[in-house]
Amino acid sequence: MRSAGKFFAFFAIPDENQDFAFFAVKKKPFRCIRILMVIFLLCQTTFAFCQEETLSETIVRVAEEMVSEDTESGEAELYVERLHELAENPVHINSSDAEEISRLFFLTGFQVKALMDYVRVSGSLVSVYELVNIPGFDRATAESIIPFITLHTGTTGGPLISSLRNSLLTNFSLRSSNIDEAAPGSPWKFLTKYKFTTGRLSGGFVLEKDPGEKFLTGHPPLPDFFSANLSYSGQGLIRKIIIGDFSARFGQGTAVNTGFRIAIPLTNPGFIAGRDEIRPYTSSDENSFFRGIAAEASIKKIGIVVFGSRNKIDARVSSSSATDDGFIENFQTSGLHNTEALLSGKDAVTETGFGVNLSYNLRNTRIGIVWSGNSFSLPVIPASSKPEDLHDFEGYRNSVYSIYYNHLFRRVIFSGEYSLDHYLGQAFVQAFSLRPSDRLTINILYREYGPEYFSFHAKGPGSSSATKNVKGIYGSFTFEMAKHLFLSAGFDTEHYPWLRYRCSAPSLGKRQEVRLKYMPFNNLTLEGIYAYRKSMVNKTGENGIPQQAENSYSTLKGVIVWSPSETLTLRTRIDSKSTGSSQSRGMLFLQDVNCRLKSIPLTFWFRFCVFNTGGWESRLWTYENDLLYSFSIPALYDRGTRSYLMLKWKIKEHADLRVKYGITTKIGNAGQPGNTEEIKLQLVVRI
């Protein structure tokens, strides 16, 4: 309990005899359950009809389908952030504009086209439930996009200057496992986001301090991470101008993509074709963005985007007799600066980047070319001499040339991209999306990224963390078997032609998944998911060239979501996992209760989860409700429980206050529990 004492020292109340924390529930775990039951009984007497869809429930449902078991925090954060941004700036689905409707990034190309055609032929939608009458849409899809759309016939354009709207978000979070007295800064994590909008102008900034980091550093003193932008959006010749920090994506993303990766989930009904965009950067990933200026213009059927960037990034720098100023051994992408070694690499290298994207749009065809490049203030000379690092990038600069296309032919969407870097490394993507009937969608994607291909800001389609050294084919389908019954399945097979981390020979990887969803009533959803994963790794404890071992596991998941009232949602989930190599097994059971009170403007989310696994190899992931623009997907392993309680208090119409307390209790071999606790606070003000 020593860590818990440090954790709550911030909230200790002095007494003559002893100090104690006001979170006394820690010492009596069942008191939390009693309090929950009292609140639950109160909810039963305060339920009332409310037309507002529970936004957090929709975000959980969509994010779980898209994130699946992906554990890369940056990818998950971008997914959740995009959903929140859509909720704050909903899509005008009656505009019949392809660019506007495509902001619903989880829709397929067919759904975007069908929605546009329906509005043009039949007129504006009067009700969101009219979506189920459009080919390619069902009740589940219609309910998922309700929080992100508006039926207003207006457009996103407007006067240059109008009434000023402001939004300020501030997060504080503290986890007991992050308390390190040797760290240079406090264990608190701090995040602030500010945004203003007035007509076609918008802007904002992001401040962040991770646990153990100093809040103010440098000369002049600034927060550990500071990002800002100012943007203009128009509908004439100049479509968009961004000054400051921004992200960009063109085509399939094999040349430039600082957003999220495409086609990660196997059974998600959506299939993202290549799309172009530049947008203000509002995330907290400290290295994957551009800093400079970007502009987008349109002349009839021709579109052009140009950008330039100059940004300081983290890297490990060493020196030798061959280089006077040193060289880059590797890039640091964690964004953490809570040790002396990590602090020495902060903003150690200046990256200069540029890019030009030209596109030509016909009725059913879009063709584009991209020229991008980047250079570093120091040469890159990898320190590793391992065979798997033979094809790593070396030198000062790199350029990438890319050509891509999208074409709609009847019920088939073709999309592809070919990229070539300065050293003749190649990347190729070809995708097909076929809809033979309104109840069936089939997706196929082939990708081939050479081991020597390099693009510093590339995120091409696939499940690999890097856009290099992989050949793969991906396929999925979604079929409406009967009314309210949906079957989805997918596979992804990858071949790695060169050596990679923990694998000293060419290897294979495989992913398979089947999902069955049944929605017999408007307030009840039943789901069953089976997933299988296989990869190759080196055998440990062998001399010479290691032999390869198969690392595989399968999971079986059942989910029940029931909403007896529009202010109450109950979610039950059971997971089972077994690994093929170590024969380790894992089980998980969780119960969520989400309730919105009527008598007071209070909403709460509660979870109780029990897990028992054979170790790290049989770990299980769970998506949690969290603060706005935040995410939480903890990996649960060994034996224990995971619980959290989050409260949201709506302060009139202009402010929200959220508080989340979570605790993970693990029971070791000796039977002694060990607790990891966290508390998060958030204040959102909108004026």
C-alpha angles and dihedrals in degrees: 000000000000092000091051090053091055090044095056096037087099090063100036118138113214118237134173093248106030146343119252137178123240088229090083090157087086092074094044108042094181093058089074090056092050091050090048091053091052091051090046091055090049089052091056090063096043103049113128136167113274125178094203113104114231100253096195092056092053092048091051092049095048095040093050091053093048102037095041106163096336109137101187103118095206093056093047092048092053092050093052093042093053090051092051092048091052090051091053094043105030123200119256097229092180091061092085087214115140095211092050096047091044088067083083086082095181093064121096122243088251092054092050091049093045092050092050092048092047093054092046094050104032101028131238121342112253096193133023089232088064085078091080088068092061117093110256096025129101135176094271092054092045092053092046095057098042095097091049103051140064129203094212111125093221123105133233091256126088143138119332091244125026138144113331118244121191133191126187124185124184126182130190120183135171130186123191092224090059095060105114117163091197093060116105094233142037122287092241119111111218129192130173127180125184127184134175130189129191117166109304093346124088137160145154148155141241126216122188139174120183124211112288095015126119113250097220121035139159133026112318092028111248134167114277088256123023125172130173139172144179120201141182124202123196141164102221131065092319109054100173143356123187125187118189124014120005143156128225139195131180131183114328093341100248090124105029127008123137091164127077127311120264128241100008101144118069099206103033108124092223124083117194114218121197113295133175125224146148116198139168112273112241102158128101101234099126100208111029103079143072126251117202132049135324131183135187124199134177129204111183104295096352123090127189132188124185128179141172128194140186115181139160113233136184120263142151108249125196134176136225140168090263094060123046097199098033134250139253115260095180142334122256110221103169094089090219121134103174100119134053092250093051092044090054090059097048111122089344096146134043116221120199116197139175139174145180125199122189121186135180119203126204127172096276102004135070123186125185142175127201131199114185138157145171137197135192132222089232130036120260111237111165111223093208118095094188116132092239089061095054093105097044116129119272130182142042105288146016136192130200128201119195140176124191141170144190122201132178116206113176104297098349128086115201120194132167147154138202121197132186125189130209092268093048096259110153139213125185133184130180123177136181127193113190128185107186091172138006090259099049133060124180125191128190127178130178122191134179120185116179120230090239096047114116134182117158094211101035126127108169125182116287144070099272118104093230132045094235143075099030141106115190147159123209128191136173141162138194119205130183098218095182139342108312092356118110130182122196128177136169145171136197122193120188133188120197107204094190135043119279141179112314091359119089097188139040108290148180136236132192137189127185131174140174124191127188118190126186123186106180094163136023091251100041132071126176121191136180122187130185119188134180127191130184133178139158125245137171119270111244127231097032129126123228120007107000119238119235124253128196115244110195141153139174130209133199119198134184123191131185120187116185127176109190087176135017088248097049131060126179120196124189123185134179123189131187124186133181129181123215099209104048097020088232119158135200137191132191135184124181138173123200125195117190116182136172117200124219104201093055129025093252131129125182136190120200131182133182116186131179120195136177120180136162092241142291095324092062095043120145130214128220129187113226133200106249143166119306113283089011133101137200124193105160121191109228120204141156114024127314148078136283121203136165139175121201124185128195120195116191108215101206112293102313108052142042128194120200128187124183127186120184134177132188115196119193124190113212131205091274091055094246114135122229119201131210111190133186138182127195130189127191134180121189120188123186122186 
